[in-house]
């Protein structure tokens, strides 16, 4: 199936969902600019671009990706980036870019280890540290 046919099918399905659910002013949250191909006709209340990777640098990235990303920057109300270096690369392209790096709350998850009792083992190769 050609890219245009896929986008047309996705647009039809999305339009059908909007009619069935009586959706009028959605919040559109994009993880890839490629989704503009089937959502560019929508009138959202808010548009967020969640840019967690430099997708155009991936092997086999679609040629349209950079062009669509520029369009998404124009449409987005807010842009999140996955990490400081991506933030540095994107912050000049939009007035509302925020770094949102991946992380965990180490002290919170460390609590689970305090309450876990390991069963005894006879296997000397299994470490319980």
Backbone as CSV, one residue per row, in Angstrom:
resi,resn,N_x,N_y,N_z,CA_x,CA_y,CA_z,C_x,C_y,C_z
1,UNK,0.845,-1.176,0.000,0.000,0.000,0.000,0.894,1.243,0.000
2,UNK,0.545,2.241,-0.783,1.307,3.481,-0.882,1.066,4.352,0.347
3,UNK,2.040,5.221,0.669,1.952,6.102,1.836,0.684,6.949,1.804
4,UNK,0.337,7.468,0.636,-0.861,8.301,0.516,-2.129,7.504,0.826
5,UNK,-2.183,6.259,0.371,-3.342,5.405,0.662,-3.447,5.120,2.159
6,UNK,-2.319,4.894,2.797,-2.309,4.635,4.247,-2.813,5.866,4.993
7,UNK,-2.300,7.032,4.632,-2.742,8.272,5.287,-4.231,8.520,5.065
8,UNK,-4.720,8.266,3.874,-6.152,8.441,3.598,-6.996,7.510,4.447
9,UNK,-6.560,6.261,4.596,-7.287,5.303,5.434,-7.268,5.746,6.895
10,UNK,-6.126,6.211,7.368,-6.031,6.681,8.761,-6.917,7.905,8.975
11,UNK,-6.938,8.816,8.008,-7.782,10.010,8.112,-9.251,9.623,8.174
12,UNK,-9.672,8.683,7.310,-11.074,8.237,7.316,-11.450,7.618,8.661
13,UNK,-10.576,6.764,9.183,-10.853,6.128,10.476,-10.922,7.157,11.605
14,UNK,-10.015,8.113,11.584,-10.018,9.153,12.604,-11.269,10.016,12.506
15,UNK,-11.642,10.378,11.292,-12.871,11.157,11.093,-14.095,10.390,11.590
16,UNK,-14.133,9.101,11.319,-15.241,8.262,11.779,-15.294,8.250,13.310
17,UNK,-14.145,8.118,13.949,-14.092,8.141,15.416,-14.606,9.474,15.957
18,UNK,-14.208,10.580,15.341,-14.647,11.892,15.796,-16.160,12.047,15.673
19,UNK,-16.726,11.525,14.608,-18.176,11.598,14.428,-18.882,10.720,15.461
20,UNK,-18.432,9.476,15.600,-19.064,8.541,16.543,-19.006,9.040,17.986
21,UNK,-17.899,9.639,18.366,-17.707,10.104,19.750,-18.063,11.572,19.937
22,UNK,-18.506,12.210,18.871,-18.884,13.622,18.877,-17.754,14.503,19.435
23,UNK,-16.554,14.260,18.942,-15.379,15.027,19.348,-15.244,16.254,18.457
24,UNK,-15.011,17.393,19.075,-14.926,18.614,18.287,-13.600,19.345,18.437
25,UNK,-13.090,19.516,19.620,-11.861,20.278,19.854,-10.902,19.419,20.675
26,UNK,-10.229,18.490,20.026,-9.355,17.574,20.762,-8.033,18.248,21.145
27,UNK,-7.361,17.638,22.076,-5.957,17.958,22.329,-5.176,16.941,21.518
28,UNK,-4.370,17.428,20.602,-3.560,16.534,19.773,-2.157,16.459,20.365
29,UNK,-1.713,15.242,20.632,-0.407,15.002,21.238,0.387,14.146,20.258
30,UNK,1.385,14.738,19.657,2.156,14.072,18.607,3.457,13.486,19.152
31,UNK,3.718,12.237,18.801,5.005,11.599,19.078,5.858,11.561,17.813
32,UNK,5.244,11.789,16.680,5.959,11.842,15.409,5.281,12.854,14.488
33,UNK,6.073,13.654,13.803,5.481,14.582,12.839,4.780,13.876,11.686
34,UNK,5.090,12.618,11.452,4.456,11.879,10.353,2.944,11.805,10.522
35,UNK,2.445,11.931,11.734,0.999,11.881,11.973,0.278,13.097,11.403
36,UNK,1.005,14.148,11.084,0.360,15.303,10.434,-0.270,14.920,9.105
37,UNK,0.261,13.901,8.477,-0.263,13.456,7.194,-1.734,13.078,7.231
38,UNK,-2.227,12.656,8.383,-3.651,12.290,8.473,-4.418,13.093,9.532
39,UNK,-3.757,14.096,10.138,-4.441,14.915,11.150,-4.402,16.407,10.840
40,UNK,-3.757,16.798,9.752,-3.569,18.224,9.483,-4.870,18.987,9.221
41,UNK,-5.964,18.300,9.020,-7.251,18.940,8.785,-8.019,19.220,10.082
42,UNK,-7.551,18.676,11.195,-8.253,18.830,12.468,-8.021,20.216,13.063
43,UNK,-8.976,20.662,13.861,-8.897,21.955,14.539,-8.811,21.698,16.052
44,UNK,-7.607,21.469,16.572,-7.476,21.110,17.988,-7.590,22.307,18.924
45,UNK,-7.924,22.006,20.164,-7.915,23.019,21.215,-6.469,23.311,21.620
46,UNK,-5.620,22.299,21.525,-4.219,22.421,21.927,-3.418,21.366,21.166
47,UNK,-2.192,21.727,20.795,-1.312,20.784,20.113,0.009,20.693,20.859
48,UNK,0.399,19.457,21.195,1.656,19.196,21.893,2.519,18.302,21.009
49,UNK,3.786,18.666,20.888,4.756,17.825,20.181,5.696,17.250,21.224
50,UNK,5.628,15.961,21.421,6.440,15.237,22.390,7.629,14.649,21.633
51,UNK,8.688,15.421,21.507,9.850,15.077,20.688,10.898,14.393,21.566
52,UNK,10.847,13.086,21.628,11.741,12.353,22.523,13.001,11.844,21.841
53,UNK,13.067,11.927,20.523,14.236,11.490,19.760,14.379,12.363,18.529
54,UNK,15.566,12.389,17.978,15.791,13.044,16.684,15.444,12.009,15.624
55,UNK,14.169,11.897,15.308,13.672,10.843,14.425,14.280,10.911,13.029
56,UNK,14.618,12.092,12.581,15.185,12.224,11.230,16.570,11.583,11.130
57,UNK,17.211,11.318,12.262,18.537,10.689,12.260,18.456,9.163,12.222
58,UNK,17.262,8.612,12.369,17.104,7.163,12.361,17.294,6.609,10.952
59,UNK,17.828,5.414,10.889,17.970,4.743,9.609,16.572,4.538,9.010
60,UNK,16.428,4.776,7.745,15.175,4.643,7.006,14.123,5.686,7.405
61,UNK,14.563,6.808,7.967,13.618,7.885,8.282,12.989,8.386,6.987
62,UNK,11.682,8.620,6.989,11.018,9.107,5.769,11.580,10.470,5.344
63,UNK,11.722,10.691,4.066,12.248,11.973,3.578,11.411,13.175,4.016
64,UNK,10.115,12.994,4.176,9.202,14.092,4.552,9.297,14.477,6.020
65,UNK,10.013,13.705,6.810,10.008,13.898,8.260,10.436,15.303,8.680
66,UNK,11.527,15.801,8.141,12.011,17.130,8.528,11.019,18.226,8.134
67,UNK,10.452,18.101,6.945,9.455,19.077,6.480,8.226,19.063,7.391
68,UNK,7.755,17.880,7.727,6.586,17.765,8.603,6.900,18.249,10.014
69,UNK,8.133,18.041,10.472,8.493,18.537,11.798,8.442,20.071,11.822
70,UNK,8.902,20.709,10.769,8.823,22.174,10.713,7.367,22.639,10.745
71,UNK,6.502,21.919,10.051,5.067,22.236,10.083,4.497,22.032,11.484
72,UNK,4.914,20.965,12.139,4.429,20.691,13.499,4.903,21.764,14.475
73,UNK,6.115,22.248,14.311,6.593,23.351,15.158,5.710,24.584,14.985
74,UNK,5.233,24.829,13.787,4.350,25.975,13.546,2.995,25.786,14.225
75,UNK,2.520,24.558,14.267,1.191,24.271,14.815,1.188,24.054,16.331
76,UNK,2.299,23.597,16.865,2.349,23.200,18.278,2.226,24.389,19.221
77,UNK,1.509,24.168,20.317,1.432,25.151,21.383,2.561,24.930,22.390
78,UNK,2.998,23.672,22.481,4.020,23.292,23.453,4.840,22.146,22.882
79,UNK,6.156,22.179,23.134,7.054,21.127,22.668,7.836,20.601,23.864
80,UNK,7.822,19.289,24.059,8.661,18.632,25.063,9.799,17.945,24.329
81,UNK,10.983,17.959,24.929,12.106,17.231,24.354,12.621,16.225,25.367
82,UNK,13.114,15.113,24.868,13.617,14.048,25.726,15.089,14.213,26.033
83,UNK,15.422,15.131,26.888,16.810,15.295,27.295,17.375,16.644,26.925
84,UNK,18.486,16.962,27.554,19.093,18.280,27.407,19.639,18.536,26.006
85,UNK,20.307,17.545,25.426,20.900,17.784,24.100,19.815,17.992,23.039
86,UNK,18.724,17.273,23.130,17.625,17.468,22.188,16.965,18.828,22.428
87,UNK,16.858,19.213,23.687,16.338,20.546,24.022,17.198,21.628,23.373
88,UNK,18.506,21.482,23.506,19.430,22.463,22.915,19.237,22.542,21.399
89,UNK,19.002,21.412,20.760,18.833,21.380,19.304,17.496,21.967,18.853
90,UNK,16.466,21.902,19.692,15.116,22.314,19.277,14.657,23.656,19.841
91,UNK,15.313,24.167,20.870,14.783,25.346,21.566,14.692,26.603,20.718
92,UNK,15.491,26.695,19.677,15.436,27.872,18.803,14.333,27.749,17.752
93,UNK,13.704,26.583,17.673,12.699,26.352,16.637,11.273,26.622,17.097
94,UNK,11.112,26.870,18.409,9.765,27.078,18.944,9.864,27.915,20.215
95,UNK,8.902,28.794,20.470,8.981,29.643,21.664,8.668,28.937,22.988
96,UNK,8.064,27.748,22.933,7.686,27.049,24.168,8.204,25.614,24.146
97,UNK,9.514,25.469,24.355,10.143,24.148,24.393,10.595,23.877,25.821
98,UNK,10.301,22.680,26.309,10.711,22.299,27.661,11.419,20.949,27.624
99,UNK,12.557,20.880,28.294,13.276,19.606,28.404,12.531,18.710,29.375
100,UNK,12.327,17.480,28.997,11.610,16.511,29.820,12.366,15.197,29.763
101,UNK,13.540,15.142,30.417,14.382,13.947,30.316,13.783,12.744,31.030
102,UNK,14.165,11.579,30.581,13.745,10.337,31.228,14.488,10.209,32.548
103,UNK,13.801,9.719,33.545,14.447,9.523,34.848,13.556,8.664,35.737
104,UNK,14.100,8.319,36.887,13.329,7.594,37.896,13.570,8.252,39.244
105,UNK,12.733,7.951,40.186,12.908,8.392,41.565,13.610,7.253,42.300
106,UNK,14.933,7.310,42.316,15.744,6.212,42.848,15.404,5.889,44.297
107,UNK,15.252,6.896,45.142,14.952,6.626,46.553,13.594,5.952,46.716
108,UNK,12.631,6.328,45.887,11.307,5.704,45.949,11.386,4.208,45.614
109,UNK,12.059,3.866,44.518,12.127,2.470,44.094,13.069,1.644,44.971
110,UNK,14.025,2.290,45.617,14.950,1.575,46.517,14.219,1.032,47.740
111,UNK,13.097,1.609,48.097,12.317,1.144,49.247,11.856,-0.299,49.077
112,UNK,11.617,-0.711,47.863,11.150,-2.077,47.606,12.187,-3.091,48.029
113,UNK,13.455,-2.759,47.887,14.522,-3.676,48.272,14.570,-3.898,49.784
114,UNK,14.197,-2.898,50.556,14.233,-2.985,52.021,13.247,-4.024,52.551
115,UNK,12.153,-4.214,51.878,11.083,-5.080,52.362,11.034,-6.436,51.672
116,UNK,11.981,-6.691,50.808,11.983,-7.945,50.061,12.972,-8.911,50.701
117,UNK,12.491,-10.097,51.063,13.346,-11.117,51.657,13.585,-12.205,50.618
118,UNK,14.848,-12.391,50.272,15.195,-13.390,49.265,15.134,-14.785,49.878
119,UNK,14.556,-15.725,49.173,14.541,-17.103,49.678,15.962,-17.674,49.639
120,UNK,16.255,-18.579,50.523,17.604,-19.179,50.522,17.834,-19.959,49.228
121,UNK,19.080,-19.994,48.813,19.419,-20.712,47.601,20.667,-21.554,47.850
122,UNK,20.740,-22.655,47.143,21.924,-23.508,47.260,22.840,-23.306,46.062
123,UNK,22.419,-22.464,45.128,23.216,-22.223,43.934,24.232,-21.114,44.242
124,UNK,25.532,-21.427,44.268,26.543,-20.400,44.615,26.708,-19.345,43.518
125,UNK,26.144,-19.567,42.332,26.297,-18.606,41.238,25.234,-17.505,41.259
126,UNK,24.227,-17.682,42.082,23.192,-16.663,42.174,23.534,-15.691,43.301
127,UNK,23.720,-14.457,42.956,24.045,-13.445,43.948,22.747,-12.816,44.423
128,UNK,22.671,-12.516,45.685,21.486,-11.864,46.259,21.770,-10.433,46.659
129,UNK,22.799,-9.813,46.097,23.147,-8.433,46.446,22.281,-7.441,45.722
